[in-house]
Amino acid sequence: MNDLEARGAVILGGPLEGTPDVLLVMRADSADEAVQHLQDDPWTALNLLVVEKVMPWAVRLGTLPGTREPR
């Protein structure tokens, strides 16, 4: 997971309060690319990471690190 963050694939991540779930905000050109990044992560092989849902997200307010201002 640290490698994915260092490479810019994972932008933000953390547990969802009161649940065993984690939210990851990722940079990818498609849902398939995001899933592939996670499949290659050692946490997946150890069953520490199980992808339940991938959803596109459009930033409308603010900016993520390494991006330009939205238009």
VOPAGU-2260 file (C-alpha; in pm, 1 decimal, decimal comma):
REM VOPAGU-2260
SITE   aa  ch    i         X         Y         Z
SITE  MET   A    0       0,0       0,0       0,0
SITE  ASN   A    1     289,0     236,2      76,0
SITE  ASP   A    2     427,9     168,5    -272,3
SITE  LEU   A    3      91,7     249,2    -433,5
SITE  GLU   A    4      82,8     575,8    -240,7
SITE  ALA   A    5     442,6     658,7    -331,7
SITE  ARG   A    6     369,0     595,1    -701,3
SITE  GLY   A    7      62,4     820,5    -687,5
SITE  ALA   A    8    -193,9     544,1    -746,7
SITE  VAL   A    9    -343,0     582,1    -397,7
SITE  ILE   A   10    -409,6     945,7    -310,6
SITE  LEU   A   11    -597,5     910,5      18,6
SITE  GLY   A   12    -694,9     616,9     234,6
SITE  GLY   A   13    -831,4     533,5     574,3
SITE  PRO   A   14   -1083,3     332,6     774,3
SITE  LEU   A   15   -1453,6     412,8     766,6
SITE  GLU   A   16   -1545,1     481,2    1128,0
SITE  GLY   A   17   -1742,0     206,2    1298,8
SITE  THR   A   18   -1680,9     -47,5    1020,9
SITE  PRO   A   19   -1405,3    -288,9     916,3
SITE  ASP   A   20   -1402,8    -111,6     575,7
SITE  VAL   A   21   -1142,8     121,5     427,4
SITE  LEU   A   22   -1196,6     392,0     167,5
SITE  LEU   A   23    -920,7     440,2     -90,8
SITE  VAL   A   24    -917,8     737,1    -327,2
SITE  MET   A   25    -709,5     632,5    -625,5
SITE  ARG   A   26    -581,7     790,4    -943,7
SITE  ALA   A   27    -649,6     565,5   -1244,9
SITE  ASP   A   28    -776,8     598,5   -1600,5
SITE  SER   A   29   -1039,0     328,3   -1545,2
SITE  ALA   A   30   -1192,9     105,8   -1279,5
SITE  ASP   A   31   -1000,7    -186,6   -1429,3
SITE  GLU   A   32    -671,4      -1,2   -1384,9
SITE  ALA   A   33    -753,4      74,4   -1020,2
SITE  VAL   A   34    -838,4    -290,8    -954,2
SITE  GLN   A   35    -517,0    -403,6   -1126,0
SITE  HIS   A   36    -310,5    -177,4    -898,9
SITE  LEU   A   37    -476,8    -340,2    -597,8
SITE  GLN   A   38    -441,1    -696,1    -733,1
SITE  ASP   A   39     -64,2    -645,5    -754,7
SITE  ASP   A   40     -42,3    -529,5    -391,8
SITE  PRO   A   41      88,1    -778,6    -130,2
SITE  TRP   A   42    -212,4    -699,1      93,1
SITE  THR   A   43    -434,2    -869,9    -167,7
SITE  ALA   A   44    -227,4   -1190,3    -162,3
SITE  LEU   A   45    -246,6   -1193,0     219,0
SITE  ASN   A   46    -626,3   -1141,6     212,3
SITE  LEU   A   47    -583,5    -813,2     398,8
SITE  LEU   A   48    -735,0    -628,2     103,4
SITE  VAL   A   49   -1057,0    -739,4     -63,3
SITE  VAL   A   50   -1203,6    -507,2    -324,8
SITE  GLU   A   51   -1579,3    -483,2    -276,1
SITE  LYS   A   52   -1665,7    -189,9    -498,8
SITE  VAL   A   53   -1496,5      49,4    -741,4
SITE  MET   A   54   -1676,3     370,3    -828,4
SITE  PRO   A   55   -1567,8     665,7   -1044,4
SITE  TRP   A   56   -1550,4     998,9    -864,6
SITE  ALA   A   57   -1532,0    1348,8   -1009,5
SITE  VAL   A   58   -1372,9    1619,5    -795,9
SITE  ARG   A   59   -1594,5    1928,4    -810,9
SITE  LEU   A   60   -1457,0    2125,7    -514,8
SITE  GLY   A   61   -1090,7    2162,3    -424,8
SITE  THR   A   62    -800,1    1972,1    -576,4
SITE  LEU   A   63    -612,3    1653,1    -509,8
SITE  PRO   A   64    -232,4    1659,1    -477,1
SITE  GLY   A   65     -57,1    1670,9    -811,9
SITE  THR   A   66    -359,8    1799,5   -1005,9
SITE  ARG   A   67    -456,8    2129,5   -1157,2
SITE  GLU   A   68    -753,7    2339,4   -1052,8
SITE  PRO   A   69   -1085,5    2206,0   -1185,2
SITE  ARG   A   70   -1247,6    2407,4   -1465,7
